[in-house]
Amino acid sequence: MRRVRYGATGGPLFLEEAPVPQPGPGELLVRCEAIGVTLPVVRKVTEAAEPVPLGGEIAGEVMAVGPGADRFRAGDRVTGLCFGHGYADYALLHVGMASPVPDTATAVEAVALVRSGLVALGALEAARPERGEAALVTAAASGVGHLAVQLAPVRGAGRVVGAVSDPAKAGFVRSLGADDVVTYGQEGWGEPVDYALDAVGGDMLSHALAALTAGGRLVAYSSGGGMIRAYDLLVGAKSVIGFQMARIAREEPELYERCRQELWRLFEEGALKPVVHGEFALEEATEAHAAIESRVNRGKVVLHP
């Protein structure tokens, strides 16, 4: 089979031939039909001290089932987060991370919806939203952000503000249901919000915190790091909540499953529509990563084996 790998920090990415892996205990062998490209994986290539397997979101058909993974069988359609080599024709998916794909969804829709949607929904729940509150979503045109913009009104937001890196993305974010759109370099972000979901990190944490009203909540779920001064929390009685979906998957599997079911319900009702920015062949992984790195994407970036 083919898989994408890199030999040193920063790349380049290249295709290589590798044996088809065999599923171990609790694993599914999946023939990949769609692979989601994420910012954390892109950052691993550019920042990790040593090369790591390019994992990520996959969707496809179960080809073989390992011991203890008999919740699924060969022929089932699944999607989920792969921690090993996911940029490949075949990949191993742990059964705990696997979600059935309904007949109403394509593999591309599944890979654009489930993992990004789980992060968006989980971060939103961590903010403890109340009906009528105003919400801010940074990276509002991203794979996760564009779903969070749609989910906030479902959770009762009275006003949704999307923050983007480029004014050219404003129309796209408004089409998702955002009431207002601001850009990162803009002086002031308008009326304060009750909670903010930040996917950018770094200096953006301070900007998002400043956008909160007194007593507001900032949910930080970016892999980009960043620092906040304690004084900035004290002066407005604001709070910062760290969120990581992997912890929910490990420690709260029932909540994880409820969130997955809700995402599919909203999708099938037409209340949640994943948008795909672009689809690339497996050998075009470098171009797919460039779309994420340059922040031009509007929605999900997907690879096709």
C-alpha positions in Angstrom: 0.0 0.0 0.0 1.0 3.7 -0.3 1.5 6.0 2.7 2.8 9.5 3.2 5.8 10.0 5.4 8.6 12.6 6.0 12.2 12.2 7.0 13.0 15.3 9.0 11.4 18.2 10.7 9.8 20.5 8.1 9.4 17.8 5.5 9.2 17.3 2.6 6.3 14.8 2.5 6.7 11.8 0.2 4.9 8.7 -0.8 6.4 5.3 0.1 5.3 1.7 -0.2 4.6 -0.1 3.0 2.9 -3.4 4.0 -0.8 -3.4 4.8 -0.9 -3.4 8.7 -2.7 -6.1 10.6 -5.2 -5.2 13.3 -4.2 -6.0 16.8 -6.5 -6.2 19.9 -9.2 -3.6 19.8 -8.2 -2.4 16.3 -10.0 -2.2 12.9 -8.2 -2.3 9.6 -9.9 0.4 7.5 -9.5 1.0 3.7 -9.3 4.8 3.7 -11.7 6.6 1.4 -11.2 10.1 2.9 -8.5 11.6 5.3 -9.0 14.8 7.1 -6.0 17.2 7.3 -5.7 19.1 10.6 -3.6 21.9 11.9 -2.1 19.8 14.8 -0.8 17.3 12.3 0.6 20.0 10.0 2.4 21.5 13.1 3.9 18.1 13.9 5.6 18.1 10.6 7.0 21.6 11.0 7.7 21.5 14.7 8.2 18.0 16.1 11.8 17.2 17.1 11.6 13.9 15.3 9.4 12.5 12.5 6.1 11.0 13.7 3.4 9.0 11.9 0.9 11.3 10.2 -2.3 10.3 11.9 -5.6 12.1 11.8 -9.2 11.7 10.8 -10.1 8.8 8.5 -13.2 7.4 7.0 -13.7 4.2 5.0 -14.6 0.6 5.0 -13.7 -2.0 7.6 -11.6 -4.7 6.0 -10.6 -6.8 9.1 -11.4 -6.8 12.8 -8.9 -7.4 15.6 -9.6 -9.3 18.8 -12.0 -7.4 21.1 -13.2 -5.1 18.3 -16.3 -7.1 17.4 -18.6 -4.1 17.7 -17.8 -3.8 14.0 -17.4 -6.2 11.2 -15.9 -6.3 7.7 -17.9 -4.2 5.3 -19.0 -1.6 7.9 -18.4 2.1 7.1 -16.6 4.0 9.9 -14.9 7.2 10.7 -12.6 8.1 13.5 -9.2 9.4 14.7 -6.2 7.4 13.8 -3.1 7.8 16.0 -0.8 5.8 13.7 -0.2 6.2 10.0 -3.4 7.6 8.7 -2.2 9.2 5.5 -2.4 5.9 3.7 -4.5 3.5 1.6 -5.1 1.4 4.7 -5.0 2.4 8.4 -5.6 1.0 11.9 -8.4 2.6 13.9 -8.9 1.8 17.6 -12.5 0.6 18.1 -13.0 3.2 20.9 -12.4 6.0 18.4 -14.6 4.5 15.6 -18.0 5.9 14.7 -20.4 4.2 12.3 -21.1 6.2 9.1 -24.8 6.3 8.1 -25.9 5.5 4.6 -27.0 9.2 4.2 -23.4 10.4 4.4 -20.4 10.1 2.2 -16.9 9.4 3.5 -15.9 13.0 2.8 -18.8 14.3 4.8 -18.1 11.9 7.6 -14.4 12.9 7.9 -15.4 16.6 7.7 -18.1 16.2 10.4 -17.2 13.8 13.2 -13.8 14.6 14.7 -14.0 18.4 14.0 -17.6 18.4 15.1 -16.8 16.6 18.3 -14.1 19.2 19.1 -16.5 22.1 18.3 -19.3 20.6 20.3 -17.1 19.7 23.2 -15.5 23.1 23.4 -18.9 24.7 23.2 -20.2 22.5 26.1 -17.1 23.4 28.1 -18.1 27.1 27.9 -21.4 26.2 29.7 -23.5 28.3 27.4 -26.8 29.8 28.4 -29.6 30.8 26.1 -29.3 34.3 24.7 -25.6 34.7 25.4 -23.1 36.1 22.8 -20.4 33.7 21.5 -17.1 34.4 19.8 -15.4 31.7 17.6 -11.8 32.3 16.5 -10.5 30.5 13.3 -14.2 30.7 12.3 -13.5 29.5 8.8 -11.5 26.4 9.8 -12.5 22.8 9.9 -13.6 23.0 13.5 -14.5 26.7 13.6 -17.0 26.6 10.8 -18.9 23.9 12.7 -18.7 25.8 16.0 -20.3 28.8 14.3 -23.2 26.6 13.3 -23.5 24.8 16.6 -23.5 27.9 18.8 -27.0 28.9 17.9 -28.2 25.3 18.4 -26.9 25.7 21.9 -28.9 28.9 22.3 -26.4 31.7 21.4 -28.2 34.9 20.8 -25.3 36.4 18.8 -22.4 34.7 17.2 -19.2 36.6 16.2 -16.6 34.9 14.0 -13.0 36.0 14.1 -10.9 35.3 11.0 -7.4 36.0 9.7 -8.5 37.4 6.3 -11.5 39.8 5.6 -12.0 37.7 2.4 -13.4 34.9 4.7 -16.1 37.1 6.1 -18.8 36.3 3.6 -18.2 32.5 4.1 -18.5 32.8 7.9 -21.7 34.9 7.6 -23.1 32.3 5.3 -22.7 29.8 8.2 -24.9 32.0 10.4 -22.5 34.4 12.1 -24.0 37.7 13.0 -20.7 39.6 12.9 -17.2 38.9 11.6 -14.0 40.5 12.8 -10.4 40.1 11.7 -7.5 39.4 14.0 -5.7 42.7 13.3 -8.8 44.8 13.7 -8.8 47.4 16.5 -11.6 46.3 18.9 -14.0 43.5 18.3 -17.3 45.3 19.0 -19.7 44.5 21.8 -18.3 42.1 24.4 -19.2 38.4 24.3 -20.1 36.1 27.1 -17.9 33.2 26.0 -15.2 32.6 23.4 -13.9 29.4 21.8 -10.3 29.8 20.8 -8.6 27.5 18.3 -5.6 29.7 17.5 -3.6 30.2 20.7 -0.5 32.4 21.0 -1.3 36.1 21.1 -4.9 35.4 20.1 -5.6 34.2 23.7 -5.2 37.8 25.0 -7.4 39.2 22.2 -10.1 36.7 22.9 -9.9 37.3 26.6 -10.2 41.1 26.0 -13.4 40.5 24.0 -15.2 38.9 27.0 -17.6 40.8 29.2 -17.1 40.8 32.9 -17.5 37.2 34.2 -17.0 35.8 30.7 -15.4 32.4 29.9 -12.7 31.6 27.4 -12.3 28.0 26.2 -8.8 27.3 24.9 -8.5 24.2 22.7 -5.6 25.1 20.4 -2.3 23.3 20.0 -0.6 26.6 19.5 0.1 27.4 23.1 0.1 30.9 24.5 0.2 32.7 27.9 -2.4 34.8 29.8 -1.6 37.2 32.7 -3.4 36.4 35.9 -4.2 40.1 36.3 -6.2 40.0 33.1 -8.4 37.3 34.7 -8.8 39.1 38.0 -9.7 42.5 36.7 -12.8 41.2 34.9 -13.5 38.1 37.0 -13.0 36.1 33.8 -12.1 32.4 33.5 -10.1 30.2 31.1 -11.1 26.6 30.5 -8.7 24.2 28.8 -10.4 21.6 26.6 -9.1 18.4 25.0 -11.4 16.0 23.2 -8.9 13.1 23.6 -9.5 13.3 27.4 -13.2 13.0 26.9 -12.7 10.0 24.6 -10.5 8.2 27.2 -12.4 9.1 30.4 -16.0 9.8 29.5 -16.9 7.4 26.7 -20.6 7.8 27.3 -20.5 11.5 26.8 -18.3 11.0 23.7 -20.9 8.7 22.2 -23.7 11.1 23.0 -21.9 13.9 21.2 -21.3 11.7 18.2 -25.0 10.7 18.0 -26.0 14.4 18.3 -23.7 15.4 15.5 -25.2 12.8 13.1 -28.7 13.8 14.2 -28.1 17.5 13.5 -26.5 16.5 10.1 -29.4 14.4 9.1 -31.8 17.2 10.1 -29.9 19.7 8.0 -29.0 21.8 11.0 -25.2 21.1 10.6 -23.5 21.2 7.3 -19.8 20.4 7.0 -18.1 22.3 4.3 -15.1 21.0 2.4 -12.6 23.5 1.2 -10.7 21.2 -1.1 -10.0 17.6 -1.9 -6.5 16.4 -2.8 -5.0 13.1 -3.9 -2.8 11.3 -1.5 0.3 12.3 -3.5 -0.8 15.9 -3.1 -0.4 15.9 0.7 2.1 18.8 0.4 -0.4 21.0 -1.3 -3.1 20.0 1.3 -0.8 21.0 4.1 0.0 24.3 2.4 -3.7 25.1 2.3 -3.8 24.7 6.1 -0.5 26.5 6.8 -1.4 29.5 4.7 -4.8 29.6 6.4 -6.7 30.0 3.1 -9.1 27.2 3.8 -12.8 27.7 4.2 -13.9 24.5 5.9 -12.2 21.1 5.8 -9.2 20.0 3.7 -9.5 16.3 2.7 -7.1 13.8 1.1 -8.2 11.0 -1.2 -6.2 7.7 -1.4 
